[in-house]
Amino acid sequence: MTLSTRITTADRSASSAFDVIPTGATLAAEVRGVDLRYLDDRMFGLVDAWHQHSVLLVRGQSLSDQDLIAFSRRFGDLDWAPIQENGRRFVEGLPEIYIVSNVKVDGEAIGSLGDGEAVWHTDMSYLDVPPKASMLYSLEVPPQGGNTSFCSMYAVYDALPFPGSGSSTTAPTTAAAMSVRA
């Protein structure tokens, strides 16, 4: 099934339509035919697609740091990146951007996580009110590894037993429990 969003704009620098193609999995869809730098309010049907599919994949973008921040703000206020292993918090002057990379320059990792794979986690879940979303923008993708997995907590919740069935509806949130892929 393909959900097409066709919107006419006076400014033809933006595409007049884009397609949302579900992956067929529990969540996620690929968005085609859109340049994220030129979305105006009338073209921002991406929010509806995100609400429907939870994860959107948009390939072939060429965004500056400012473009990425501007696009991300269309979904709401942005949190600042957390402090990580190497003591860095964020890109100098751009507190909304957090670099995840295994690239080293002069022996020092340019990313906040060093050169290891991240374990299964939920971004910033330690906050009282965690962010409602995370944006990932890949500049370089390795030919092997570097995979990112997603889990639908809506599907997990829907699979829980009904209250009163005698089954527990709580789950531990230890690092060991969080490392299991759902």
C-alpha positions in Angstrom: 0.0 0.0 0.0 1.3 3.5 -0.8 0.0 6.6 0.8 0.5 9.5 -1.6 0.4 13.1 -0.4 -0.1 15.5 -3.3 0.0 19.1 -2.4 0.3 22.0 -4.8 2.5 25.0 -3.8 3.2 28.3 -5.4 6.9 27.7 -4.8 8.0 25.1 -7.2 11.4 24.7 -5.5 9.8 22.0 -3.5 8.4 18.8 -4.9 4.6 18.9 -5.3 4.2 15.4 -4.1 5.8 12.7 -2.1 5.0 9.0 -1.5 5.0 7.1 1.8 5.6 3.4 1.3 5.1 1.2 4.3 7.8 -1.4 4.8 5.3 -4.2 5.6 6.9 -4.6 9.1 5.2 -3.6 12.4 6.5 -0.1 11.9 8.4 2.1 9.4 7.8 3.6 6.0 10.0 5.0 3.3 9.3 8.5 2.1 10.2 9.2 -1.6 10.1 12.3 -3.7 10.8 14.9 -1.1 13.6 17.4 -0.4 13.6 18.0 3.4 15.2 21.5 2.9 12.2 22.9 1.1 9.1 21.8 3.0 6.6 24.4 3.8 3.6 24.1 6.2 1.3 22.9 3.4 3.8 20.1 2.5 4.4 18.9 6.0 2.2 15.8 5.7 5.3 14.0 7.0 4.0 14.4 10.6 0.9 12.4 9.7 3.1 9.7 8.1 5.3 9.7 11.2 2.2 9.3 13.5 1.0 6.4 11.3 4.3 4.5 10.9 6.5 5.7 13.8 9.7 5.5 11.8 10.4 7.3 8.5 13.3 6.6 6.1 14.1 9.4 3.7 17.0 8.6 1.4 19.1 10.9 -0.8 19.1 14.1 1.3 21.9 16.7 1.4 21.4 18.6 4.6 23.6 21.2 6.3 23.6 21.2 10.1 21.2 24.1 10.0 18.9 22.3 7.6 18.8 19.3 9.9 17.9 21.4 12.9 15.3 23.4 11.0 13.7 20.2 9.7 13.8 18.5 13.1 12.1 21.6 14.7 9.1 21.0 12.5 8.3 18.1 14.9 8.6 20.2 18.1 11.1 21.7 20.5 14.5 20.1 20.4 16.5 18.8 23.4 20.2 19.4 23.8 22.5 16.4 23.2 23.5 14.5 26.3 27.1 14.3 27.6 28.7 11.0 26.6 31.7 8.8 27.2 34.3 11.2 25.8 32.9 14.2 27.8 31.6 16.0 24.8 28.1 17.3 24.9 27.4 18.4 21.3 28.8 20.1 18.3 30.3 23.5 19.2 27.5 26.1 18.7 24.9 23.5 17.7 23.7 21.9 21.0 20.9 20.0 19.2 23.4 17.9 17.2 25.0 14.8 18.5 27.6 13.0 16.4 27.7 9.2 16.4 30.7 8.0 14.5 33.6 5.5 14.5 35.9 7.9 12.6 39.1 9.1 14.3 41.0 12.2 13.4 44.6 12.4 14.8 43.8 9.4 17.0 40.7 11.0 18.6 37.1 9.9 17.9 35.0 12.6 16.3 31.8 11.1 17.6 30.4 11.1 21.2 30.2 7.3 21.5 33.7 6.3 20.4 34.1 3.5 17.9 31.9 0.8 19.4 28.4 -0.3 18.5 25.7 1.1 20.8 23.7 -1.4 22.8 19.9 -1.5 22.5 18.5 1.6 24.2 15.9 4.3 24.1 17.3 7.7 23.6 17.4 9.8 26.8 14.8 7.6 28.6 16.4 8.7 31.9 14.7 12.1 31.6 11.3 12.7 33.4 9.9 13.7 30.0 12.0 12.0 27.3 12.0 13.4 23.7 9.2 12.1 21.6 11.5 11.3 18.7 15.1 11.1 17.5 16.4 12.1 14.0 19.2 10.2 12.5 21.0 11.7 9.5 23.7 9.4 8.0 26.6 11.1 6.2 28.5 7.8 5.7 27.1 4.3 6.0 29.5 1.3 6.2 29.1 -1.5 3.7 28.6 -3.9 6.7 27.4 -3.3 10.3 26.2 0.0 11.6 22.7 -1.2 11.7 20.0 0.6 13.6 17.0 -1.3 14.9 13.6 0.0 16.1 11.0 -1.4 18.3 7.3 -0.5 18.4 6.3 0.0 22.0 2.7 0.3 20.8 2.9 -3.3 19.6 4.6 -4.3 22.8 1.9 -2.7 24.8 -0.9 -4.2 22.6 0.7 -7.7 23.2 0.6 -7.4 27.0 -2.0 -9.5 28.8 -5.2 -7.7 29.9 -5.3 -6.4 33.5 -6.9 -8.9 35.8 -5.6 -11.9 33.8 -3.2 -12.8 36.6 -0.2 -11.9 34.5 2.2 -9.1 35.3 2.2 -6.0 33.2 5.4 -4.6 34.4 8.9 -5.1 33.0 12.4 -4.4 34.3 14.5 -1.8 32.6 17.9 -3.0 33.4 20.7 -2.9 30.9 20.4 -6.7 30.4 16.6 -6.5 29.7 17.1 -3.6 27.4 19.7 -5.4 25.3 17.1 -7.9 24.0 15.9 -7.0 20.5 12.2 -7.0 20.1 
